[in-house]
Amino acid sequence: MNVEDFNFLANHLTQHIGKKDSRLRESISVGERLAVTLRYLATGDSFGSLMSVFLLGKTTICNIIRETCEAIFRTLNDDFLKMRFMCNQCHTYMHNIDEVLRNMNLTIEKNSQNIQECNDDFQESQKMQVKELKLLLQSIEKKFGERIDAMQKYKKPVRRVFSK
């Protein structure tokens, strides 16, 4: 990035990320905040690497990157980014999408567990019904077998009577 582009960005972001000095310490300048963010975005360096390069704490670097990225988006969105939002609330809704998706995944997971439990219960019920039906059929076969045997005992003498 050339100096003119860097200064252009720094000027546009000053009102959003500029901090005031306090009696105890000097604030981190807009230029340094922008440099940390651009270095992170361009190289993907770890926060540990950025800590040693810029001599800043990890939490400070994390906050600087987050605040600067949000400021860049808010400041340059209308002029430079192709994506346009239909309303101001859309930006807020986009931040909540991850939470909504997380909740949906949890609901799907719970429903999947419930379905699995119902399926297990159904299969267990089917097994019990099959066992009961087998026992019933065995009982019916036994009773019919006994009746058939009894009928055959009575049938033989009856035939002899009619056949004489």
Beta strands, then each sheet from edge to edge (+ up, - down):
end
